Amino acid sequence: MILDNRQARSILQDAELICSADEVRAAVARVAHAINSTLSDRHPLVLSVMGGAVVFTGQLLPLLDFPLDFDYLHVSRYGNEKRGGELHWKVAPRENVRDKVVLVVDDILDEGETLHAIRQRVMELGAREFYSAVFADKQNGKSKPIRADYVGLELPDRFVFGYGMDIHGAWRNLPAIYAVREH
């Protein structure tokens, strides 16, 4: 389902703000500080997971105070849907991960299947070490196959959007996090 302008605005108007833009900025700064403390002497390869992590990555990278290499990958279980499905690689990790310290940056750790698959693929390609940073970790009460090394915010088990996360393709550009209102 793709939303038209009216539908998208209606969803936002009815949504609940759960994390302000100021809280988002503070979370990104905390993640950057933690990454700087751990990886400043490692010259990592940073892989951004498109498209959800584009906002987080774009604001995180300028806060990292060390040399790094950058690339991206694109894998999805959601598309424009609310529930995860089959894993679909659009751009897989490349051979440039071999012998590197790899930091994968993603928007949200929901069920953990996508990040787990990314870690497996990166390690199979010969990465020396794997780290992950997620803007948000959804507290869904389920056992996840992977934990992120760096987490900006913990979010409730609700459908959230904004700051890179979309709802039916819309609202990735919001500076704050919203949740679909539970009626």
SERO-4910 file (N, C-alpha, C, O; in steps of 0.05 Angstrom, whole numbers):
BEGIN
 pado doro    nc1    nc2    nc3   cac1   cac2   cac3    cc1    cc2    cc3    oc1    oc2    oc3
  Met    A     17    -24      0      0      0      0     18     25      0     35     28     18
  Ile    A     14     42    -19     28     68    -20      8     89    -14    -15     89    -24
  Leu    A     16    108      3     -3    129     12     -2    153     -7     19    160    -17
  Asp    A    -25    166    -10    -24    191    -24    -20    213     -2    -19    207     22
  Asn    A    -17    238    -10    -11    259      8    -32    262     30    -25    265     54
  Arg    A    -57    261     23    -78    263     43    -77    241     63    -80    246     87
  Gln    A    -74    216     54    -73    193     72    -49    195     91    -51    190    115
  Ala    A    -26    203     80     -2    206     97     -5    227    119      2    222    142
  Arg    A    -17    250    111    -21    271    131    -41    262    152    -39    269    176
  Ser    A    -61    247    144    -81    237    163    -69    218    183    -75    220    207
  Ile    A    -51    201    174    -38    182    192    -21    198    212    -21    191    236
  Leu    A     -6    218    203     11    233    221     -6    249    241      0    250    265
  Gln    A    -28    260    232    -45    276    249    -57    258    272    -61    267    294
  Asp    A    -62    233    266    -74    215    285    -53    200    302    -60    187    322
  Ala    A    -28    203    295     -6    188    309      1    201    336     -6    224    341
  Glu    A     14    185    352     23    194    378     53    199    377     69    181    369
  Leu    A     62    223    386     91    229    388    102    213    411     92    216    434
  Ile    A    122    196    406    133    181    428    163    188    434    174    179    454
  Cys    A    175    203    415    203    211    420    207    237    404    206    237    380
  Ser    A    212    259    419    215    285    406    241    287    390    259    270    393
  Ala    A    243    307    373    268    312    358    292    316    376    314    308    370
  Asp    A    288    330    399    310    334    418    319    307    429    343    303    432
  Glu    A    300    290    436    308    263    446    322    247    425    341    232    432
  Val    A    314    250    400    327    236    378    356    245    376    375    229    374
  Arg    A    360    272    376    388    283    374    405    273    397    429    266    393
  Ala    A    394    273    421    410    264    444    417    235    442    440    227    449
  Ala    A    399    218    431    405    190    427    427    186    407    445    169    411
  Val    A    426    201    385    447    198    365    474    206    377    494    194    371
  Ala    A    475    227    392    500    236    405    510    215    424    535    210    425
  Arg    A    493    202    439    502    180    457    514    157    442    535    146    450
  Val    A    501    149    420    511    128    404    538    135    392    557    119    393
  Ala    A    541    159    382    566    168    370    588    168    392    611    159    386
  His    A    582    177    415    602    177    437    611    148    443    635    143    446
  Ala    A    593    130    445    600    102    450    616     90    428    636     75    433
  Ile    A    609     95    403    624     85    380    652     97    380    672     83    375
  Asn    A    654    123    385    680    136    386    698    123    407    722    120    403
  Ser    A    686    116    430    702    103    451    712     76    444    734     68    452
  Thr    A    697     62    427    705     34    420    721     32    395    740     16    394
  Leu    A    713     47    374    724     42    348    743     63    337    751     62    314
  Ser    A    751     82    354    766    105    344    793     98    332    804    112    316
  Asp    A    805     75    341    831     67    330    829     43    312    849     30    307
  Arg    A    805     37    301    801     13    285    797     17    255    799     -2    240
  His    A    793     41    246    787     48    218    767     28    206    773     13    188
  Pro    A    742     29    217    722     10    208    710     16    180    713     39    170
  Leu    A    698     -4    169    681      0    146    653      3    157    643    -16    169
  Val    A    640     25    152    613     30    161    594     23    138    597     33    115
  Leu    A    576      5    143    555     -3    123    528      7    133    519     -2    154
  Ser    A    516     24    117    490     34    124    469     17    110    471     10     86
  Val    A    448      9    125    427     -7    114    406     12    102    392     26    116
  Met    A    404     11     75    385     28     61    357     15     63    356    -10     67
  Gly    A    335     30     61    334     58     62    329     68     90    333     92     95
  Gly    A    321     51    110    314     61    136    336     75    151    330     94    166
  Ala    A    361     66    148    383     78    164    395    103    152    414    114    163
  Val    A    384    112    129    397    135    116    397    160    133    417    175    134
  Val    A    375    165    148    374    189    165    393    186    188    409    204    194
  Phe    A    392    163    202    409    158    225    439    159    217    455    172    230
  Thr    A    445    146    195    473    146    185    482    174    178    505    182    185
  Gly    A    466    189    165    473    216    156    478    235    180    495    253    177
  Gln    A    465    230    202    470    247    225    491    236    244    503    250    260
  Leu    A    495    209    243    515    197    259    544    201    249    562    207    264
  Leu    A    548    198    223    575    199    212    590    224    219    614    223    226
  Pro    A    578    248    217    593    272    224    602    274    254    619    290    261
  Leu    A    590    257    271    597    257    299    619    237    306    629    237    328
  Leu    A    626    221    286    648    202    290    675    215    285    678    227    264
  Asp    A    693    213    304    718    229    302    742    212    294    764    216    306
  Phe    A    738    194    276    760    177    267    757    171    237    735    174    226
  Pro    A    779    162    224    776    155    196    760    129    193    762    111    209
  Leu    A    745    128    172    728    104    166    724    102    136    728    121    121
  Asp    A    717     78    128    708     74    100    678     71    101    666     65    122
  Phe    A    665     76     79    635     76     79    625     61     54    636     64     32
  Asp    A    604     46     59    590     33     37    561     28     47    554     37     69
  Tyr    A    545     15     32    518     10     40    510    -18     31    523    -31     15
  Leu    A    488    -27     42    475    -51     32    445    -46     34    436    -27     46
  His    A    430    -63     21    401    -58     20    387    -85     22    389   -102      4
  Val    A    374    -90     44    360   -114     49    334   -107     64    334    -88     80
  Ser    A    313   -121     59    288   -114     71    271   -139     77    272   -159     62
  Arg    A    256   -137     98    236   -157    104    208   -144    104    188   -158    107
  Tyr    A    208   -118    100    182   -103    104    171    -91     78    147    -92     74
  Gly    A    188    -81     61    178    -66     38    160    -44     48    169    -28     65
  Asn    A    136    -41     38    117    -21     48     97    -33     67     75    -21     71
  Glu    A    103    -56     78     84    -70     96     90    -64    125    112    -54    132
  Lys    A     72    -71    142     75    -67    171     88    -91    184    100    -89    206
  Arg    A     87   -114    172     98   -139    183    121   -149    166    120   -147    141
  Gly    A    141   -160    179    164   -171    165    157   -197    150    140   -212    159
  Gly    A    169   -201    127    165   -224    111    191   -237    104    210   -238    120
  Glu    A    193   -247     80    217   -260     70    239   -239     66    234   -217     57
  Leu    A    264   -247     73    287   -230     70    293   -226     40    295   -246     25
  His    A    296   -201     32    301   -195      3    326   -178      2    326   -155     11
  Trp    A    348   -188    -10    373   -173    -14    370   -157    -40    367   -169    -62
  Lys    A    372   -131    -38    372   -114    -62    401   -107    -69    408   -108    -92
  Val    A    418   -101    -49    447    -98    -52    460   -112    -28    458   -103     -6
  Ala    A    473   -134    -34    486   -150    -13    513   -137     -6    524   -122    -21
  Pro    A    523   -145     18    550   -135     25    570   -144      4    567   -166     -8
  Arg    A    590   -128     -1    610   -134    -22    635   -146    -10    638   -148     15
  Glu    A    653   -154    -27    679   -166    -18    696   -146     -2    715   -155     11
  Asn    A    689   -120     -3    706   -101     12    704   -104     42    717    -88     56
  Val    A    689   -123     52    688   -127     81    710   -145     90    716   -147    114
  Arg    A    724   -159     72    745   -178     80    766   -165     96    777   -144     89
  Asp    A    772   -178    119    793   -169    138    788   -141    150    806   -129    161
  Lys    A    763   -132    149    756   -106    160    741   -109    187    728   -129    192
  Val    A    743    -88    202    724    -84    225    700    -71    212    702    -49    201
  Val    A    677    -83    215    653    -74    202    633    -64    223    627    -77    242
  Leu    A    623    -40    218    601    -28    234    577    -25    216    577     -9    198
  Val    A    556    -40    222    531    -38    207    512    -19    222    508    -22    246
  Val    A    501      0    208    483     20    219    455     15    208    451     15    184
  Asp    A    436     11    226    408      6    217    389     23    234    396     34    254
  Asp    A    364     25    224    345     42    238    333     29    262    332     41    284
  Ile    A    324      4    260    310     -9    283    315    -38    284    316    -52    264
  Leu    A    318    -48    308    321    -76    314    293    -85    324    286    -80    346
  Asp    A    278    -98    306    251   -106    312    252   -135    321    253   -140    345
  Glu    A    251   -153    303    253   -181    309    282   -191    308    288   -212    319
  Gly    A    299   -176    295    327   -183    294    336   -200    271    359   -205    267
  Glu    A    316   -209    255    323   -227    232    340   -214    211    359   -226    201
  Thr    A    334   -189    205    350   -176    184    378   -171    193    397   -178    178
  Leu    A    382   -160    216    410   -155    226    425   -181    229    449   -181    224
  His    A    412   -201    238    425   -227    241    435   -238    214    457   -247    212
  Ala    A    418   -235    194    426   -244    167    449   -228    156    467   -238    143
  Ile    A    448   -202    162    470   -184    153    496   -193    166    517   -196    153
  Arg    A    495   -198    192    519   -206    207    530   -232    195    554   -235    190
  Gln    A    513   -252    190    521   -277    178    535   -273    151    556   -284    146
  Arg    A    523   -256    135    534   -252    108    561   -238    110    580   -245     96
  Val    A    563   -217    126    588   -202    129    610   -220    140    633   -218    131
  Met    A    604   -237    159    625   -254    170    633   -276    150    656   -283    149
  Glu    A    614   -286    134    620   -305    113    639   -294     93    655   -308     81
  Leu    A    636   -268     88    654   -254     69    681   -247     80    698   -236     67
  Gly    A    686   -255    106    712   -252    117    718   -228    134    741   -221    137
  Ala    A    698   -215    144    703   -192    162    718   -201    186    713   -223    196
  Arg    A    735   -184    196    751   -191    220    733   -189    245    734   -206    263
  Glu    A    717   -167    247    699   -163    269    674   -150    259    673   -137    238
  Phe    A    652   -154    274    626   -143    267    615   -128    291    614   -138    313
  Tyr    A    606   -103    286    592    -87    306    567    -77    293    565    -74    268
  Ser    A    547    -71    309    522    -60    298    512    -38    315    514    -38    340
  Ala    A    501    -18    302    489      5    315    461      8    304    457     10    280
  Val    A    441      9    322    414     13    313    404     38    327    410     43    350
  Phe    A    388     53    312    376     77    325    357     69    347    356     81    368
  Ala    A    341     48    341    320     40    360    320      9    363    324     -5    344
  Asp    A    314      1    388    310    -27    393    281    -30    404    274    -19    425
  Lys    A    265    -44    389    237    -47    396    235    -68    418    244    -91    416
  Gln    A    222    -60    440    219    -78    463    193    -94    459    172    -88    470
  Asn    A    196   -116    443    173   -132    436    170   -157    453    151   -172    449
  Gly    A    188   -161    473    185   -184    491    193   -210    478    191   -231    491
  Lys    A    202   -210    453    210   -235    440    240   -238    441    255   -219    444
  Ser    A    248   -263    440    277   -270    439    287   -263    411    275   -270    391
  Lys    A    309   -248    410    320   -239    384    346   -254    378    361   -260    397
  Pro    A    351   -261    353    376   -276    347    401   -260    348    423   -270    345
  Ile    A    399   -234    353    422   -216    354    415   -192    372    392   -184    374
  Arg    A    436   -182    385    433   -157    400    451   -136    387    473   -143    378
  Ala    A    443   -112    386    459    -90    375    480    -82    396    475    -82    420
  Asp    A    504    -75    386    525    -65    404    520    -37    413    527    -30    436
  Tyr    A    507    -21    397    500      7    404    471     12    398    461      6    376
  Val    A    457     23    417    428     27    414    422     56    422    429     65    444
  Gly    A    408     71    404    401     98    411    378     99    430    380    112    452
  Leu    A    356     87    424    331     88    440    318     60    442    321     44    423
  Glu    A    305     55    464    287     32    465    259     42    461    250     61    473
  Leu    A    245     29    443    218     37    436    198     16    444    205     -8    445
  Pro    A    173     24    450    152      4    456    145    -13    432    152     -6    410
  Asp    A    132    -35    438    124    -54    417     99    -43    402     77    -53    405
  Arg    A    104    -23    386     83    -10    370     94     -5    343    118     -5    339
  Phe    A     76      0    324     86      8    297     94     37    298     78     55    302
  Val    A    120     41    294    132     68    296    141     77    268    147     62    250
  Phe    A    143    104    266    153    116    241    165    143    247    161    154    268
  Gly    A    181    152    227    196    176    230    226    170    233    233    148    240
  Tyr    A    243    190    229    271    187    231    282    162    216    297    146    227
  Gly    A    274    160    191    283    139    174    264    115    172    265    100    152
  Met    A    247    112    191    227     90    191    202    101    178    193    123    183
  Asp    A    190     84    161    167     93    145    142     79    153    142     59    167
  Ile    A    120     91    144     94     78    146     83     78    117     76     99    106
  His    A     81     55    106     72     52     78     88     70     59     76     82     41
  Gly    A    114     72     64    131     88     46    133    118     53    150    132     42
  Ala    A    117    127     72    117    156     78    130    162    105    133    144    122
  Trp    A    138    186    109    146    198    134    174    190    145    179    192    169
  Arg    A    191    179    128    219    174    136    233    200    144    251    199    160
  Asn    A    224    222    134    237    248    137    230    263    163    240    285    167
  Leu    A    214    251    180    207    265    205    230    265    224    244    245    226
  Pro    A    235    287    239    257    288    258    251    275    285    269    274    302
  Ala    A    227    266    288    218    254    314    206    226    308    204    219    284
  Ile    A    200    212    329    188    185    326    158    186    334    151    197    355
  Tyr    A    142    174    318    113    173    323    105    143    323    118    126    311
  Ala    A     83    138    336     71    111    336     42    114    326     28    133    332
  Val    A     34     93    311      7     92    303    -10     90    328     -5     73    346
  Arg    A    -30    107    330    -47    107    354    -63     81    356    -75     72    337
  Glu    A    -63     70    381    -78     46    385   -106     54    393   -111     68    413
  His    A   -125     44    378   -153     52    383   -168     30    398   -191     33    404
***
